[in-house]
Amino acid sequence: MTTSFHDQLAKGWKTSGSMLCVGLDPDPDRYPSQLTDHAAPAYEFCSAIVEATADLVCAFKPQFAHFAAQSAEHQLERLCRRIREDHPDVTLILDAKRGDIGSTATFYAEEAFGRYGAHALTVNPYLGTDAAVPFLARGGVIALCRTSNDGAGELQNLDVGGRPLYLRVAEMVADRWTQHGECGLVTGATAPRELADIRDVAPDLPLLVPGVGAQGGDLEDSVAAGATPDGRGLIMSASRSVLYADAPDGDFVAASRRAAQHLHDQISAAAPTA
Amino acid sequence: MTTSFHDQLAKGWKTSGSMLCVGLDPDPDRYPSQLTDHAAPAYEFCSAIVEATADLVCAFKPQFAHFAAQSAEHQLERLCRRIREDHPDVTLILDAKRGDIGSTATFYAEEAFGRYGAHALTVNPYLGTDAAVPFLARGGVIALCRTSNDGAGELQNLDVGGRPLYLRVAEMVADRWTQHGECGLVTGATAPRELADIRDVAPDLPLLVPGVGAQGGDLEDSVAAGATPDGRGLIMSASRSVLYADAPDGDFVAASRRAAQHLHDQISAAAPTA
């Protein structure tokens, strides 16, 4: 049985003192040279990053597509099990952006919470509350609200009765999805103003904030806009900027730790102190 | 290299004379008794359905979650390869409802079009056009527009400047996504009126219409509302009603063929003749 998502996250924020999340996006074209001939390079690479950064994070976020594209689901299973066993205070978020009608959502929920043992799963809100219920019955659900891509606003900022669609999504999740289980919202660091509006609508939900690293989002503005008064409330996620940090000496482990430490310090400096 | 989605579909409509699609949703709790001890039951079950119905369909649509929940990606690979090799006129649609920012979408596209060899993939539109481009560069994209679940309207029917959101999605896909590749739209048989509105906005796009079987959608109204004047244009999808058709004599293969034949005949009767 998976620990409650919110309890797990509160534990991680407290023990690590960190709101940093490292996204695990293994890209075969960017593996360090010492791993390219390994039989399970995605697992080995991500495990090395996990060990290098675990004390600096509240969460790890394996990204499903990066494993699926290289037929590495078994490596993803091993990685998730290792995170759960060796780092019991860290929250495991499976980033797979699932979403389907109820009968099928039940199978996706089994994949995420049963097979991979995630505490929380990213879910696309387009199908509405009933399609989210099978996920909420099994574990934490982090709904896409305002994503970090350049074209996110094309649908998400459409005006729906005087409010943008992403705020209607935030309201739907805060008002209805939370009646069925534990939720969070994805809101990109590339749009700090939208992030602030989402925080107003959902004062109590954890916000997963991608885009602070390679995507160039604004870390300080995002933390200021999204942190709760006690200096928590955020899962600030960086992937490529940590995984593929510049390592002039070839030591990618040390380089990833330096990058994570730097982000950790920036987040701490920007957050209110409780 | 994958054949063009639209060319492939036109070939299937012509050679089979059918707009039926059988969805391949293997559910371990519902396998026929003769398969329960098999080492690769999802593959064996779906292969039997494929052989029983291939001449009655324009498309097969394996549903990803059903395989993933039972760690059966390798069986899904084999199934997709078999469909491509043995039934070259049938369109292979991977129903996985993917959707992520561009760099990650590239990996999902490799999974769907490279690894599984799909002609088309279902994609969630919430992230907008830029997130769809990596998919469109590799194969056909069928965007969720008006889904078949009970709560589909919660977001999809929200009023956006006098038009429901699902029509804004249809417009986005028809106007912008089609500039980058070949598209279709998902619109459930459970909402024939919405289906007609979508056909007005997207007169030339194939519509994938789930919900005609177990979900109780209206087949005749949907075909009347969605078929193009030449009696094509639709991919009418049934899954559970074919896969788990009542087989009093235990012959699930014959039962699935009877169910598929019945749907095929109903669709043909409802479609305009060219």
Interface residues (C-beta under 8 A of the other chain):
Chain A: D25 D27 Q63 A65 H66 A68 A69 S71 E73 E77 K97 R98 G99 D100 I101 G102 S103 T104 A105 F107 Y108 E110 E111 G114 R115 N124 P125 Y126 L127 G128 T129 D130 A131 L144 T147 S148 N149 D150 G151 A152 G153 E154 L155 Q156 L158 D159 V160 G161 L165 R168 V169 M172 Q215 R240
Chain B: D25 D27 Q63 A65 H66 A68 A69 S71 E73 E77 K97 R98 G99 D100 I101 G102 S103 T104 A105 F107 Y108 E110 E111 G114 R115 N124 P125 Y126 L127 G128 T129 D130 A131 L144 T147 S148 N149 D150 G151 A152 G153 E154 L155 Q156 L158 D159 V160 G161 L165 R168 V169 M172 Q215 R240
